[in-house]
């Protein structure tokens, strides 16, 4: 429905036009009426109607002044005038202001309906040809940082920003709401084939969002809501915040409406520092532990795609610095990260797998002497999870082999039994931690998968000929 406003100081004329004209037949809805030009300007500013039918002679603000000022407030609004024969010269002057037409009093209902029919076609044609192009131009100007030109584009698109009329940007990903609320003026522009941007006045944003039929949507989606912008200069920053929030699904794996969060620079700096340290020491368990600690932070929306982008490219950069260039790739932006991986868990799994392949030279040499494909899989699993609760029973269930057969096959392929192999993996890592960290012996034992301190020291001494404390003192 197109939105119409009637302005005339004679109430009976307003009520007669409102009730007598078949507005809905021509796709219109009367959303407001006023009895003087000053109130009429207030309605135009509040409602941004598609069409205003106004009298010429009115108190406070006459029709000609209302049209001039109304076009400044709402450039997309089309005006037509009502006038008596005595004001015919004014009606002709109104045409020079760009009005759509006029009706002379006393008028016939059919005359107004005829004008509405033509006006409906004009609005329909304009909707098909202009808004998408104009909105795309506005988006390009917004990204350019030219504040003055942006203010002009916003005004010409019917959404000028002022301190009293702030604008809220909305970014929609994975869901295209249709139809949009036609009774709420907004601007729509396409960012790419998966993301759509919208601008709407802040006081109407919640009502606008409520029109989205999200319950029937079968596609995963995110809707990012930016902070309210009281000036064109604030809009670019607000749109960027909405853009990051619109990747909320990437972080949490849940469709929904997301707002910007306050970034924790100390958190992401600590994570990046830990990752750098793990890679520098070629410590696969530490690296995996840090990556796993990121999962719940993403799931709780404490980390965003902006943090994921930093994590991914930092790891790739550190690989390159270490001289590892095989399969190393860098992401060009958030959209590529979202498109390639879809969810933070997938990205974390990729980094763990990709990184451990380069941190596991010992595993590669071990696998080279194994012929049975299932034992290769089991060795790889042990190599990546040796500090967790692993047993022959749990492995037999995971890899669909009987415990007895698995024990025999493992000894045959590896050359030592499962318990010996697992203990040696854990003690090797303990030696690394004793040398490179200040952790206590008890803490190291737990980190390597030993729940019993005395058992840990006994196994350590059997394999190294000295206790953990003595080993640390010799290094």
Legacy VTK file of the C-alpha trace (Angstrom):
# vtk DataFile Version 3.0
C-alpha trace
ASCII
DATASET POLYDATA
POINTS 475 float
0.000 0.000 0.000
1.161 3.529 -0.813
0.861 5.973 2.088
-1.246 9.106 1.631
-1.775 12.222 3.761
-4.618 14.755 3.355
-4.131 18.378 4.487
-7.020 20.893 4.412
-8.324 23.413 6.949
-11.921 22.443 6.218
-12.558 19.260 8.191
-15.645 18.247 6.222
-13.582 18.225 3.023
-10.913 16.050 4.637
-13.477 13.595 5.978
-15.340 13.548 2.672
-12.225 12.762 0.653
-11.052 10.187 3.172
-14.373 8.345 3.250
-15.596 8.881 -0.320
-12.517 8.045 -2.375
-11.811 4.345 -2.970
-8.202 4.596 -1.851
-7.516 0.874 -1.532
-8.691 0.198 -5.073
-5.720 2.196 -6.328
-3.261 0.840 -3.768
-3.364 3.707 -1.266
-3.967 4.003 2.456
-4.649 7.310 4.226
-2.156 7.250 7.101
-2.684 10.806 8.388
-4.718 14.000 8.105
-4.024 17.587 9.193
-6.042 20.819 9.320
-3.197 23.283 8.807
0.113 23.428 7.002
2.254 23.381 10.129
0.710 20.134 11.389
0.942 18.818 7.852
4.706 19.361 7.782
4.948 17.460 11.063
3.101 14.531 9.509
5.340 14.564 6.447
8.456 14.483 8.631
7.044 11.682 10.777
5.437 9.482 8.127
7.392 10.196 4.910
4.265 9.509 2.835
4.269 8.581 -0.832
1.522 11.093 -1.615
0.219 14.347 -0.092
-3.025 15.984 -1.181
-3.025 19.539 0.175
-5.155 22.672 0.100
-3.575 25.931 -1.083
-4.996 28.465 1.390
-4.381 27.328 4.975
-3.436 28.987 8.269
0.120 29.030 9.668
1.740 27.520 6.566
0.070 27.772 3.137
0.051 25.024 0.544
2.840 26.422 -1.626
5.205 26.769 1.324
4.198 23.296 2.536
5.139 21.797 -0.830
8.508 23.569 -0.888
9.431 22.610 2.662
7.822 19.177 2.364
10.046 18.260 -0.584
13.109 19.186 1.451
11.948 16.959 4.307
10.798 14.036 2.156
12.124 14.284 -1.421
10.429 11.071 -2.587
6.917 12.354 -1.649
4.605 13.345 -4.509
2.287 16.351 -3.972
-1.041 17.334 -5.529
-3.172 20.363 -4.625
-6.796 21.221 -3.952
-7.862 24.773 -4.751
-10.903 26.884 -5.412
-11.351 28.804 -8.659
-10.200 31.973 -6.889
-6.828 30.324 -6.176
-6.409 28.893 -9.668
-3.288 31.003 -10.243
-1.761 29.501 -7.094
-2.600 26.017 -8.346
-0.759 26.725 -11.590
2.179 28.049 -9.607
2.192 24.821 -7.597
2.708 22.912 -10.840
5.969 24.810 -11.290
7.068 23.365 -7.928
6.838 19.886 -9.365
3.393 18.845 -8.124
1.662 15.909 -9.762
-1.589 17.740 -10.452
-4.487 19.678 -8.943
-8.220 19.416 -8.396
-10.478 22.475 -8.393
-13.195 22.863 -5.768
-15.925 21.857 -5.886
-14.448 18.603 -7.109
-15.869 15.227 -8.024
-14.729 12.019 -6.320
-14.097 10.528 -9.756
-11.641 13.339 -10.497
-9.512 12.448 -7.476
-9.754 8.736 -8.258
-8.619 9.361 -11.808
-5.577 11.180 -10.474
-4.893 8.306 -8.044
-4.984 5.810 -10.894
-2.314 7.723 -12.804
-0.329 8.315 -9.652
-0.383 4.609 -8.785
1.169 3.754 -12.143
3.810 6.443 -11.665
4.743 5.111 -8.224
4.823 1.533 -9.462
7.065 2.473 -12.364
9.356 4.444 -10.048
9.570 1.510 -7.649
10.652 -0.776 -10.478
13.298 1.471 -11.974
14.745 3.873 -9.450
15.094 2.748 -5.840
17.476 -0.169 -6.375
19.772 1.906 -8.555
19.601 4.961 -6.302
20.137 2.853 -3.186
23.198 1.195 -4.729
24.613 4.632 -5.530
23.926 5.679 -1.956
25.745 2.573 -0.656
28.755 3.341 -2.823
28.824 6.922 -1.517
28.487 5.621 2.045
31.542 3.403 1.567
33.514 6.272 0.007
33.472 8.344 3.202
32.229 11.506 1.438
29.966 12.810 4.225
28.592 15.812 2.339
27.613 13.763 -0.705
26.173 11.084 1.570
23.937 13.652 3.280
22.667 14.752 -0.135
22.018 11.169 -1.244
20.161 10.359 1.971
17.966 13.409 1.558
17.180 12.590 -2.063
16.344 8.993 -1.069
13.838 10.244 1.507
15.817 9.465 4.685
17.752 12.552 5.771
19.513 12.052 9.112
19.192 14.585 11.926
19.706 14.500 15.684
15.920 14.257 16.068
15.534 11.631 13.328
18.419 9.137 13.678
18.736 6.160 11.339
19.442 2.502 12.152
21.303 0.315 9.629
20.277 -3.339 9.304
22.264 -6.047 7.508
20.469 -9.263 6.563
22.378 -12.413 5.594
20.813 -15.672 4.420
17.218 -14.413 4.518
15.442 -11.991 2.225
12.265 -10.738 3.944
9.487 -10.189 1.468
7.399 -8.226 1.302
8.932 -5.432 3.305
6.778 -3.136 5.406
5.421 -0.746 2.806
4.003 1.554 5.472
7.493 2.191 6.883
9.783 4.110 4.565
13.203 2.490 4.196
16.109 2.128 1.805
17.251 -1.267 0.576
20.568 -2.008 -1.140
22.334 -5.223 -2.067
25.842 -5.717 -0.677
26.445 -9.042 -2.421
24.407 -12.071 -3.435
24.138 -13.189 0.204
23.771 -9.885 2.062
21.208 -7.082 1.913
21.462 -3.722 3.666
18.562 -1.622 4.936
18.278 1.870 6.401
15.246 2.790 8.496
14.459 5.491 11.005
15.454 4.301 14.478
12.069 4.821 16.117
10.536 2.527 13.492
13.283 -0.137 13.433
11.686 -2.613 15.858
8.315 -2.387 14.127
10.057 -2.852 10.789
11.898 -5.951 12.049
8.689 -7.401 13.458
7.350 -7.714 9.903
10.028 -10.292 9.001
8.425 -13.740 8.998
11.434 -15.522 10.475
9.472 -18.544 11.721
8.852 -19.832 8.203
12.451 -19.326 7.066
14.210 -22.632 6.360
17.626 -21.109 5.626
20.196 -20.252 8.296
20.264 -16.487 8.707
21.768 -13.630 10.689
20.369 -10.123 11.040
22.785 -7.470 12.297
21.458 -4.276 13.885
23.853 -1.311 14.030
23.830 1.535 16.553
21.496 4.449 15.907
23.188 7.179 13.813
22.294 10.816 14.454
24.395 12.176 11.573
25.665 11.011 8.178
29.210 11.005 9.583
28.258 8.260 12.076
26.513 6.047 9.555
29.547 4.324 8.031
30.800 3.175 11.452
27.316 2.038 12.430
26.908 0.107 9.176
30.248 -1.651 9.766
29.096 -2.669 13.253
25.854 -4.044 11.778
27.869 -5.885 9.131
30.018 -7.665 11.736
26.935 -8.477 13.836
25.247 -9.967 10.768
27.840 -12.757 10.869
26.407 -13.828 14.231
25.478 -17.228 12.826
29.130 -17.855 11.972
30.046 -17.442 15.660
27.176 -19.227 17.373
25.742 -21.592 14.767
22.287 -20.209 15.599
20.020 -18.101 13.402
18.855 -14.871 14.986
19.076 -11.117 15.352
22.468 -9.910 16.581
23.690 -6.569 17.874
27.320 -5.402 18.125
29.226 -6.501 21.217
31.888 -4.576 23.086
35.168 -6.093 21.858
37.624 -7.429 24.430
41.022 -6.523 23.041
42.793 -8.170 25.957
41.007 -11.475 25.270
41.886 -11.679 21.590
45.452 -10.406 22.244
45.953 -13.169 24.819
44.624 -15.829 22.449
46.849 -14.661 19.597
49.871 -14.565 21.901
49.156 -18.114 23.109
48.809 -19.369 19.538
52.072 -17.690 18.541
53.856 -19.275 21.493
52.477 -22.729 20.739
53.539 -22.574 17.100
56.978 -21.160 17.945
57.570 -24.098 20.323
55.935 -26.544 17.893
53.689 -27.549 20.784
50.692 -29.197 19.170
48.890 -29.895 22.455
49.141 -26.282 23.573
47.965 -25.093 20.173
45.013 -27.444 20.204
44.137 -26.430 23.776
44.039 -22.736 22.831
41.924 -23.415 19.750
39.490 -25.530 21.753
39.176 -22.750 24.324
37.907 -20.488 21.530
34.862 -22.661 20.756
32.702 -21.707 23.758
33.705 -18.052 23.365
32.328 -18.065 19.823
29.249 -20.032 20.858
28.458 -17.463 23.571
29.016 -14.655 21.047
31.955 -13.308 23.051
34.102 -13.621 19.929
32.901 -12.420 16.512
33.896 -13.074 12.928
36.315 -10.162 13.283
38.212 -12.181 15.901
37.976 -15.334 13.772
39.540 -13.451 10.868
42.440 -12.334 13.084
42.962 -15.864 14.418
42.930 -17.481 10.970
45.278 -15.055 9.257
47.617 -14.860 12.274
48.071 -18.644 12.262
48.707 -18.611 8.517
51.209 -15.772 8.867
53.090 -17.605 11.621
53.272 -20.670 9.403
54.720 -18.602 6.573
57.251 -17.016 8.929
58.378 -20.488 9.991
58.965 -21.358 6.341
55.920 -23.591 5.985
54.194 -22.463 2.782
52.482 -25.631 1.599
48.673 -25.277 1.686
49.001 -21.915 3.489
46.255 -19.459 2.508
45.142 -16.006 3.601
41.583 -14.685 3.682
40.675 -11.439 1.939
37.729 -10.573 4.174
34.974 -11.674 6.524
32.705 -12.755 3.692
35.270 -15.206 2.332
35.725 -16.666 5.821
31.967 -17.057 6.236
31.504 -18.518 2.754
34.420 -20.988 2.986
33.732 -22.320 6.504
30.193 -21.280 7.457
30.687 -21.712 11.202
33.476 -21.056 13.702
33.649 -24.760 14.652
34.492 -25.703 11.071
37.232 -23.065 10.931
38.708 -24.284 14.251
38.651 -27.907 13.048
40.429 -26.867 9.848
43.159 -24.959 11.691
43.753 -27.802 14.137
43.993 -30.383 11.383
46.033 -28.154 9.089
48.434 -27.105 11.836
48.935 -30.526 13.388
49.931 -31.940 10.031
52.944 -29.589 10.166
53.669 -30.066 13.871
53.655 -33.856 13.704
56.868 -34.921 11.991
57.238 -37.791 14.476
53.774 -39.027 13.566
54.656 -38.998 9.858
57.710 -41.172 10.407
55.739 -43.507 12.680
52.925 -43.891 10.139
55.434 -44.682 7.379
56.192 -48.056 9.000
52.500 -49.026 9.521
50.584 -50.913 6.826
47.143 -51.411 8.415
44.845 -48.473 7.592
42.886 -48.722 10.847
46.072 -48.660 12.972
47.176 -45.549 11.033
43.885 -43.912 12.025
44.300 -44.985 15.655
47.877 -43.678 15.861
46.784 -40.332 14.441
43.952 -40.160 16.974
46.301 -41.001 19.880
48.814 -38.444 18.647
46.190 -35.705 18.833
44.395 -36.805 22.024
47.000 -38.550 24.186
46.362 -36.224 27.144
42.724 -37.336 27.313
41.188 -40.484 28.786
42.080 -43.078 26.141
41.907 -46.844 26.653
41.859 -49.975 24.538
38.153 -50.263 25.294
37.353 -46.692 24.144
39.450 -47.141 20.982
37.802 -50.463 20.165
34.378 -48.814 20.377
35.440 -45.786 18.334
37.124 -47.770 15.556
34.847 -50.857 15.595
37.456 -53.469 16.545
37.316 -55.968 19.401
39.660 -55.080 22.326
41.591 -58.343 21.992
42.089 -58.053 18.235
43.031 -54.375 18.548
45.681 -55.143 21.196
47.240 -57.858 19.053
47.115 -55.802 15.858
48.557 -52.723 17.584
51.556 -54.678 18.979
52.198 -56.266 15.600
52.078 -52.983 13.609
53.689 -50.583 16.122
56.165 -52.874 17.843
54.999 -52.099 21.385
51.746 -52.475 23.223
49.163 -49.724 23.492
49.882 -48.778 27.140
53.614 -48.426 26.485
53.050 -46.329 23.387
50.530 -44.022 25.099
52.763 -43.594 28.160
55.741 -42.671 25.987
53.703 -40.061 24.111
52.621 -38.499 27.389
56.113 -38.534 28.930
57.636 -36.946 25.807
55.204 -34.079 26.152
55.940 -33.847 29.879
59.648 -33.451 29.090
58.796 -30.570 26.765
56.710 -28.831 29.431
59.351 -29.364 32.117
61.918 -27.666 29.906
59.838 -24.826 28.451
57.366 -23.857 31.213
57.275 -22.988 34.917
54.334 -25.289 35.608
54.581 -27.505 38.677
55.275 -31.227 38.265
51.747 -31.995 39.430
50.233 -29.574 36.884
52.342 -31.074 34.091
51.251 -34.588 35.030
47.586 -33.589 34.787
48.137 -31.750 31.514
49.721 -34.851 30.013
46.832 -37.109 30.996
48.043 -38.539 34.340
45.500 -38.130 37.129
47.776 -39.738 39.731
50.926 -37.762 40.631
52.809 -40.788 41.971
51.970 -42.919 38.926
53.178 -40.097 36.691
56.553 -39.824 38.506
56.988 -43.628 38.476
56.364 -43.899 34.715
58.547 -40.851 34.070
61.467 -42.378 36.033
61.064 -45.763 34.307
61.341 -44.171 30.852
63.931 -41.478 31.612
65.948 -42.921 34.482
65.202 -39.932 36.733
62.271 -38.137 38.357
60.546 -35.128 36.709
62.217 -32.796 39.230
65.678 -34.212 38.502
65.010 -33.941 34.752
64.115 -30.255 35.095
67.279 -29.562 37.156
69.521 -31.053 34.464
68.115 -28.805 31.700
LINES 1 476
475 0 1 2 3 4 5 6 7 8 9 10 11 12 13 14 15 16 17 18 19 20 21 22 23 24 25 26 27 28 29 30 31 32 33 34 35 36 37 38 39 40 41 42 43 44 45 46 47 48 49 50 51 52 53 54 55 56 57 58 59 60 61 62 63 64 65 66 67 68 69 70 71 72 73 74 75 76 77 78 79 80 81 82 83 84 85 86 87 88 89 90 91 92 93 94 95 96 97 98 99 100 101 102 103 104 105 106 107 108 109 110 111 112 113 114 115 116 117 118 119 120 121 122 123 124 125 126 127 128 129 130 131 132 133 134 135 136 137 138 139 140 141 142 143 144 145 146 147 148 149 150 151 152 153 154 155 156 157 158 159 160 161 162 163 164 165 166 167 168 169 170 171 172 173 174 175 176 177 178 179 180 181 182 183 184 185 186 187 188 189 190 191 192 193 194 195 196 197 198 199 200 201 202 203 204 205 206 207 208 209 210 211 212 213 214 215 216 217 218 219 220 221 222 223 224 225 226 227 228 229 230 231 232 233 234 235 236 237 238 239 240 241 242 243 244 245 246 247 248 249 250 251 252 253 254 255 256 257 258 259 260 261 262 263 264 265 266 267 268 269 270 271 272 273 274 275 276 277 278 279 280 281 282 283 284 285 286 287 288 289 290 291 292 293 294 295 296 297 298 299 300 301 302 303 304 305 306 307 308 309 310 311 312 313 314 315 316 317 318 319 320 321 322 323 324 325 326 327 328 329 330 331 332 333 334 335 336 337 338 339 340 341 342 343 344 345 346 347 348 349 350 351 352 353 354 355 356 357 358 359 360 361 362 363 364 365 366 367 368 369 370 371 372 373 374 375 376 377 378 379 380 381 382 383 384 385 386 387 388 389 390 391 392 393 394 395 396 397 398 399 400 401 402 403 404 405 406 407 408 409 410 411 412 413 414 415 416 417 418 419 420 421 422 423 424 425 426 427 428 429 430 431 432 433 434 435 436 437 438 439 440 441 442 443 444 445 446 447 448 449 450 451 452 453 454 455 456 457 458 459 460 461 462 463 464 465 466 467 468 469 470 471 472 473 474
